[in-house]
Amino acid sequence: MNRPSAVRAPASQEQDDQSIPQVTVEALQRALASEHAALWAYKMALAFVPPDWADRARSDIEAHTTLRGQITQTLSVDVGARPVSAQPAYTPPQPVVDAPSAGALLVSAETDAIAAWRSVTERSAQVPLREAGLKAMIECTGRLAFWRRVTERSPVVPVFPGRS
């Protein structure tokens, strides 16, 4: 599969001699962990959301699956680090019992993913990784806006996504 260079470590000869700093690797691992958690959240939410939300949730699952694959590839092949594994289950911030609580879970998952990707942009000196982090933040913010809108949260797009 030809993967986009979205989350690819630098490949230039000059930068091959320099290893990626541990702080950057840790940020990538946190981003991967957030993608694992987001996928778990989306799959759980599918059992509770109405059909018109389910199509969007499935599309978001595909987006997070792609990001997870790209980070895994970057960590294992480009960086030479062992990617963090997904947990068997996660604890939602509140019980998921209906569509609104499932939507709230997805708001939380996207918020966490944005924060993790922001960390990648802040902790990387490599332009391709910073660009990938920014692109992921923008995409997560679009998903977050959808879930905040359907769960009637205001503002739909939070000020400075990725910051608490």
C-alpha positions as CSV (number, residue, x, y, z in Angstrom):
1,M,0.0,0.0,0.0
2,N,1.4,3.4,-0.9
3,R,1.1,5.5,2.2
4,P,1.0,9.2,2.1
5,S,4.0,11.0,3.6
6,A,1.7,12.6,6.1
7,V,3.3,11.0,9.2
8,R,6.7,10.0,7.7
9,A,9.9,10.8,9.3
10,P,12.4,12.8,7.3
11,A,14.2,10.8,4.7
12,S,16.9,13.3,3.5
13,Q,20.5,12.2,3.6
14,E,21.4,15.0,6.0
15,Q,18.6,14.1,8.5
16,D,19.2,10.3,8.2
17,D,22.4,10.8,10.3
18,Q,20.4,12.5,13.1
19,S,18.0,10.4,15.2
20,I,14.6,11.6,16.1
21,P,14.7,12.9,19.6
22,Q,13.1,10.8,22.3
23,V,10.7,13.6,23.1
24,T,9.4,13.4,19.5
25,V,9.1,9.6,19.7
26,E,7.1,9.9,22.9
27,A,4.8,12.4,21.3
28,L,4.3,10.1,18.4
29,Q,3.5,7.2,20.8
30,R,0.9,9.4,22.6
31,A,-0.6,10.2,19.2
32,L,-0.8,6.5,18.4
33,A,-2.3,5.8,21.8
34,S,-5.0,8.4,21.2
35,E,-5.7,6.9,17.8
36,H,-6.2,3.5,19.4
37,A,-8.5,5.0,22.0
38,A,-10.5,7.0,19.3
39,L,-11.0,3.8,17.3
40,W,-12.3,2.0,20.4
41,A,-14.6,4.9,21.2
42,Y,-16.0,5.1,17.7
43,K,-16.7,1.4,17.6
44,M,-18.5,1.5,20.9
45,A,-20.5,4.6,19.9
46,L,-21.7,2.9,16.7
47,A,-24.0,0.7,18.9
48,F,-25.8,3.8,20.2
49,V,-25.9,6.4,17.5
50,P,-28.8,6.9,15.1
51,P,-28.4,5.8,11.5
52,D,-27.7,9.4,10.2
53,W,-24.8,9.7,12.6
54,A,-23.6,6.1,12.0
55,D,-22.4,6.9,8.4
56,R,-20.3,9.8,9.7
57,A,-18.9,7.6,12.5
58,R,-17.9,4.9,10.0
59,S,-16.1,7.5,7.9
60,D,-14.3,8.8,11.0
61,I,-13.3,5.3,11.8
62,E,-11.6,5.0,8.4
63,A,-9.8,8.3,9.0
64,H,-8.5,7.2,12.4
65,T,-7.5,3.8,11.0
66,T,-5.5,5.5,8.3
67,L,-3.8,7.8,10.9
68,R,-3.1,4.8,13.2
69,G,-1.5,2.9,10.3
70,Q,0.7,5.9,9.3
71,I,2.0,6.4,12.8
72,T,2.6,2.7,13.3
73,Q,4.6,2.7,10.1
74,T,6.5,5.8,11.0
75,L,7.4,4.5,14.5
76,S,8.3,1.0,13.4
77,V,10.0,1.5,10.1
78,D,11.1,5.1,9.9
79,V,12.1,5.7,13.6
80,G,12.9,2.1,14.6
81,A,10.7,2.2,17.7
82,R,8.2,-0.4,18.9
83,P,4.7,1.2,18.5
84,V,2.5,1.3,21.6
85,S,-0.3,-1.3,21.6
86,A,-3.9,-0.7,22.0
87,Q,-5.5,-1.4,25.3
88,P,-8.2,-4.1,25.4
89,A,-10.7,-1.5,26.6
90,Y,-10.9,2.1,27.7
91,T,-12.9,3.9,30.4
92,P,-15.3,6.5,28.9
93,P,-15.6,9.8,30.8
94,Q,-19.2,8.9,31.4
95,P,-21.4,5.8,30.8
96,V,-22.5,5.4,27.2
97,V,-26.2,4.5,27.2
98,D,-27.7,6.5,24.3
99,A,-26.9,8.6,21.3
100,P,-26.1,11.8,23.3
101,S,-23.7,10.0,25.6
102,A,-22.1,8.2,22.6
103,G,-21.7,11.6,20.9
104,A,-20.1,13.0,24.1
105,L,-17.7,10.1,24.0
106,L,-16.7,11.0,20.4
107,V,-16.3,14.6,21.4
108,S,-13.9,13.5,24.1
109,A,-12.0,11.1,21.8
110,E,-11.5,13.8,19.2
111,T,-10.5,16.4,21.8
112,D,-7.8,13.9,23.1
113,A,-6.6,13.2,19.6
114,I,-6.2,16.9,18.8
115,A,-4.2,17.4,22.0
116,A,-1.9,14.4,21.1
117,W,-1.3,15.7,17.6
118,R,-0.6,19.2,19.0
119,S,2.1,17.6,21.1
120,V,3.6,16.1,18.0
121,T,3.8,19.6,16.3
122,E,5.3,21.1,19.5
123,R,7.8,18.4,20.1
124,S,9.2,17.8,16.7
125,A,11.8,19.8,14.8
126,Q,11.3,17.8,11.6
127,V,9.1,19.6,9.2
128,P,7.3,16.5,7.8
129,L,6.3,15.5,11.3
130,R,5.2,19.0,12.2
131,E,3.1,19.2,9.0
132,A,1.6,15.8,9.7
133,G,0.7,16.8,13.2
134,L,-0.9,20.0,11.9
135,K,-2.8,18.2,9.2
136,A,-4.1,15.6,11.7
137,M,-5.1,18.4,14.1
138,I,-7.1,20.1,11.4
139,E,-8.9,16.9,10.4
140,C,-9.6,16.0,14.0
141,T,-11.0,19.5,14.5
142,G,-13.4,19.0,11.6
143,R,-14.6,15.7,13.2
144,L,-14.9,17.4,16.6
145,A,-17.0,20.2,15.2
146,F,-19.4,17.7,13.7
147,W,-19.8,15.8,17.0
148,R,-20.1,19.0,19.0
149,R,-22.8,20.2,16.7
150,V,-24.9,17.1,16.8
151,T,-24.6,16.9,20.6
152,E,-25.6,20.6,20.8
153,R,-22.3,21.8,22.4
154,S,-21.2,25.4,22.1
155,P,-19.0,26.6,20.6
156,V,-19.0,24.1,17.8
157,V,-15.3,24.7,17.2
158,P,-13.5,25.4,20.4
159,V,-11.0,28.2,20.7
160,F,-7.5,26.8,20.2
161,P,-8.3,23.2,19.6
162,G,-5.9,20.9,21.4
163,R,-5.5,23.2,24.4
164,S,-7.3,22.6,27.7
